[in-house]
Every structure is written in structure tokens, then in C-alpha cells.
């Protein structure tokens, strides 16, 4: 059951769902349908489809990142990630750090696919070790990119999505 429309930060009236995310933040009623199906897009007077509604633009404009609580592994490895991030030159873009981590995933996938394309045979031990290394390298680089963006002052919504 949806709550009545209300104004948020002086923006357009939006309908909020009666459920709350993170305990206190109202959730846009279009969030759940967007997970499963692409919502119908309203058409303007020229009958051309709009790419995003005014309410959607408003939610993008007021969006603020709210991190989840850290895990025990995050707390344990955070000093290591901070140390490694401080070794990076300031001219390296945070998205490049993420891309380099993604290349590790691609390498692990490619090698594993070559040696066990149908997963009907066990790959060589070195392939399993390579996949373990690539997974850890990806996780480390993914954690370093946020630190690099805060360090260089280049945080962006694209970087958060990336």
C-alpha cells in the first residue's frame, strides 16, 4: 500500500512505498518493478518516448551513497588496502583501478574456460590457484578504487556504479 504523495527537498511530488530501506529511507515505488521488468515509459505530446520521468530525475538528483556495514574481512584487510592505495600515483583514475581488477576476472574466466569449457573435467591445479589469485586481486582492486577516488577527489556516480 503506497503512502500519499509528498515533496522531498522541494522537488516534484513522489509516491513513496510504505516499506523503508535501511530502516529510515523511503523507497521509490518504481524500484522493485525495475528489478524484474522494464517499466513502461510515458510518452510526451509528440508521442516520442521519454527516457526517464521527472520523478526519476529527481531521485537521481538527490541520491546519496549510503555504504553498508563493513564485514569482518573488510575490517581486517582495510589497513592493507589503504597501504596499497597510498602506493598508487595520484594520476591513476579510480575507474582504471576497477578496470584492471575486471581484467583479472576476464583472465580467470578465459583460462578456466579453456581448460574446462563444460566443467566436466577438473582443471589443472595451477588454474585453480590462478583463479584464486585473480579473485583476491579483483576484490583488493575493487576496494582500492573507492579509496583512490576519495584520495584524488574524483568520486562520481559513474564510479560508484562501475
C-alpha positions as CSV (number, residue, x, y, z in Angstrom):
1,X,0.0,0.0,0.0
2,X,1.6,3.3,-1.1
3,X,1.7,6.4,1.0
4,X,0.3,9.7,-0.2
5,X,2.5,11.9,-2.5
6,X,4.8,14.3,-0.8
7,X,7.6,16.7,-1.7
8,X,11.2,15.8,-1.0
9,X,13.8,18.6,-0.8
10,X,11.5,21.0,-2.8
11,X,11.3,18.6,-5.8
12,X,8.3,17.2,-7.6
13,X,5.8,15.2,-5.6
14,X,6.7,11.5,-5.5
15,X,4.9,8.5,-4.2
16,X,6.9,6.5,-1.6
17,X,6.4,2.9,-0.8
18,X,5.2,2.2,2.8
19,X,8.3,0.0,3.3
20,X,11.5,1.6,4.3
21,X,15.1,0.7,3.2
22,X,18.0,0.9,5.6
23,X,15.4,1.4,8.4
24,X,14.6,5.1,7.7
25,X,14.9,5.9,4.0
26,X,11.7,5.8,1.9
27,X,11.9,3.7,-1.2
28,X,10.7,4.9,-4.6
29,X,7.7,2.7,-5.6
30,X,9.2,2.1,-9.0
31,X,12.3,0.4,-7.5
32,X,11.0,-3.2,-7.3
33,X,9.3,-3.3,-10.7
34,X,12.5,-2.1,-12.3
35,X,14.4,-5.1,-10.9
36,X,12.2,-7.6,-12.7
37,X,10.8,-5.9,-15.8
38,X,11.4,-2.7,-17.7
39,X,8.7,-0.3,-16.8
40,X,6.5,1.3,-19.4
41,X,7.7,4.8,-20.3
42,X,5.3,7.7,-20.6
43,X,5.1,9.5,-23.9
44,X,5.1,13.2,-24.3
45,X,2.8,15.2,-26.7
46,X,4.9,14.4,-29.7
47,X,4.4,10.7,-29.0
48,X,8.2,10.2,-28.6
49,X,9.0,8.0,-25.6
50,X,10.7,9.8,-22.7
51,X,13.9,8.2,-21.4
52,X,13.2,9.0,-17.7
53,X,10.4,10.5,-15.8
54,X,10.6,13.8,-13.8
55,X,10.3,11.7,-10.6
56,X,13.2,9.5,-11.7
57,X,15.3,12.6,-12.4
58,X,14.5,13.9,-9.0
59,X,15.6,10.7,-7.3
60,X,18.9,10.7,-9.3
61,X,19.5,14.4,-8.3
62,X,19.1,13.7,-4.6
63,X,20.8,10.3,-4.5
64,X,23.5,9.9,-1.9
65,X,25.6,6.9,-1.4
66,X,25.0,5.1,1.9
67,X,27.5,2.3,2.4
68,X,26.5,-0.9,4.2
69,X,28.2,-2.0,7.4
70,X,31.7,-3.4,6.9
71,X,32.3,-7.2,7.2
72,X,35.0,-8.7,9.4
73,X,37.1,-9.3,6.4
74,X,36.8,-5.6,5.4
75,X,37.9,-4.5,8.9
76,X,40.8,-6.9,8.8
77,X,42.1,-6.0,5.3
78,X,41.3,-2.3,5.4
79,X,44.9,-1.3,6.5
80,X,46.4,-3.4,3.7
81,X,44.1,-1.8,1.1
82,X,44.9,1.7,2.5
83,X,48.6,0.9,2.3
84,X,48.3,-0.3,-1.3
85,X,46.2,2.7,-2.3
86,X,48.8,5.1,-1.0
87,X,51.3,3.4,-3.3
88,X,49.2,4.4,-6.4
89,X,50.2,7.6,-8.2
90,X,47.6,10.3,-7.9
91,X,47.2,10.5,-11.7
92,X,45.7,7.0,-11.9
93,X,41.9,7.3,-12.3
94,X,39.9,5.2,-9.9
95,X,37.9,3.7,-12.8
96,X,41.2,2.4,-14.2
97,X,41.9,0.6,-10.9
98,X,38.5,-1.0,-11.3
99,X,39.1,-1.9,-14.9
100,X,42.4,-3.5,-14.0
101,X,40.6,-5.6,-11.4
102,X,38.0,-6.6,-14.0
103,X,40.8,-7.8,-16.3
104,X,41.8,-10.2,-13.6
105,X,38.2,-11.6,-13.7
106,X,38.4,-11.9,-17.5
107,X,41.8,-13.7,-17.3
108,X,40.5,-16.2,-14.8
109,X,37.4,-16.8,-16.8
110,X,39.3,-17.3,-20.1
111,X,41.9,-19.7,-18.7
112,X,39.2,-21.7,-16.8
113,X,37.0,-21.9,-19.9
114,X,40.0,-23.1,-22.0
115,X,40.8,-26.0,-19.6
116,X,37.3,-26.9,-18.5
117,X,34.7,-25.5,-21.0
118,X,31.9,-27.7,-19.9
119,X,33.1,-28.1,-16.3
120,X,33.1,-31.9,-16.9
121,X,36.8,-32.2,-16.0
122,X,38.9,-30.8,-13.2
123,X,41.2,-28.1,-14.4
124,X,44.9,-28.3,-13.5
125,X,45.8,-27.2,-10.0
126,X,47.7,-24.1,-11.3
127,X,44.4,-22.9,-13.0
128,X,42.6,-23.2,-9.7
129,X,45.4,-21.3,-8.0
130,X,45.3,-18.6,-10.8
131,X,41.6,-18.2,-10.3
132,X,42.1,-17.8,-6.5
133,X,44.7,-15.2,-7.1
134,X,42.6,-13.3,-9.7
135,X,39.6,-13.3,-7.3
136,X,41.6,-11.9,-4.5
137,X,43.3,-9.3,-6.8
138,X,39.8,-8.2,-8.1
139,X,38.5,-7.9,-4.6
140,X,41.5,-5.9,-3.5
141,X,41.5,-3.6,-6.5
142,X,37.7,-3.1,-6.2
143,X,38.2,-2.0,-2.6
144,X,41.1,0.3,-3.6
145,X,39.2,2.2,-6.2
146,X,36.9,3.9,-3.7
147,X,39.9,4.9,-1.6
148,X,41.7,6.3,-4.7
149,X,38.6,8.3,-5.7
150,X,38.4,9.9,-2.2
151,X,42.1,10.4,-2.2
152,X,42.1,12.3,-5.5
153,X,38.7,13.9,-5.0
154,X,37.2,12.3,-8.2
155,X,34.2,10.5,-6.8
156,X,31.3,10.2,-9.2
157,X,28.0,8.4,-9.6
158,X,29.6,6.5,-12.6
159,X,32.5,5.4,-10.4
160,X,30.0,4.1,-7.8
161,X,28.1,2.2,-10.5
162,X,31.3,0.9,-12.1
